[in-house]
Amino acid sequence: MNAPKLPPTDLPHLSDPVPPGVTHPKTIKSFVRRAGRTTTGQTKALQDLGPRFILGYQKQVLDFPSTFGREAPTVLEIGFGMGEATAHIAGVLPDTNFLCCEVHEPGVGALLKRIGEQELTNIRILAHDAVEVIDHMLPPGSLDGVHIFFPDPWHKTKHNKRRLVQPVLVAKLAARLKPGGYLHCATDWEPYAQQMLQVLGAEPLLKNTATAPEGWADKPEYRPLTKFEKRGLRLGHGVWDVVFRRV
Ligand SMILES: C[S@@+](CC[C@H](N)C(=O)[O-])C[C@H]1O[C@@H](n2cnc3c(N)ncnc32)[C@H](O)[C@@H]1O
């Protein structure tokens, strides 16, 4: 019989209790570090392009003009996965800087590969927990937008506390947006979509851009339909976009 797999010691246990009144305690992460093979192409991209496009995580505020080599509107993306949407959006919005966080190494390699293939210059990557990046590297009123596309849904009720879109994180993001800056979330999991609407709706600094009474936004043009999303739509699954602006 196979021995049961033990969780790595540096990860919090999924069954850790949440202290009362705390929605997103520091010990509960919105991700688990998945095993996954980094392909030869991704490894090469990490070696060749990593030094130019990956920023080191540090507990020091980031200076955007020197990081990107120009003054331009800056959008934060949390959890870009394999970077398909990220690279597309960076290509269609060349005048915007994209600061992109992802903890999954093959995903970082995959986005670097796309950066090389599409000759993109407006992306910088932080291969680190976005929550710590927000806490330590992003000053108030510095962002023009935030993208959170298809965040891990953490379906089971006992895992819901790991969801990224929680009041504490949303308050931090709202504080880092410029007035008029936007927070755009998308998901294919309806209960999470409802949570997004409710949490963003309860944040006093944010206002829904939707005109439809249900509160959902039309999919903004810049967000492409990824392979994963197209498959879901073919299977009859829904997708919900939620776009709020800082007042
Ligand atoms: C379900 S995937 C979606 C990826 C992508 N946005 C897409 O639409 O295909 C969610 C990703 O978020 C990343 N993630 C979750 N929490 C994160 C955090 N706190 N900081 C950085 N990345 C995170 C995970 O590693 C995972 O790759």
The ligand as an ORCA input file, in Angstrom:
! r2SCAN-3c Opt
* xyz 0 1
  C      -6.751     28.874    -11.743
  S      -5.250     29.662    -12.137
  C      -5.766     30.832    -13.335
  C      -4.655     31.328    -14.177
  C      -4.981     32.392    -15.219
  N      -5.346     33.660    -14.652
  C      -6.010     31.929    -16.217
  O      -7.016     32.621    -16.373
  O      -5.809     30.894    -16.845
  C      -4.897     30.677    -10.716
  C      -3.425     30.995    -10.605
  O      -3.250     31.937     -9.546
  C      -2.003     31.668     -8.928
  N      -2.056     32.275     -7.600
  C      -2.946     32.003     -6.613
  N      -2.718     32.762     -5.543
  C      -1.642     33.551     -5.846
  C      -0.931     34.541     -5.121
  N      -1.272     34.872     -3.886
  N       0.115     35.136     -5.730
  C       0.468     34.792     -6.995
  N      -0.175     33.857     -7.726
  C      -1.224     33.239     -7.159
  C      -1.907     30.142     -8.932
  O      -0.580     29.704     -8.841
  C      -2.546     29.798    -10.277
  O      -1.585     29.653    -11.287
*
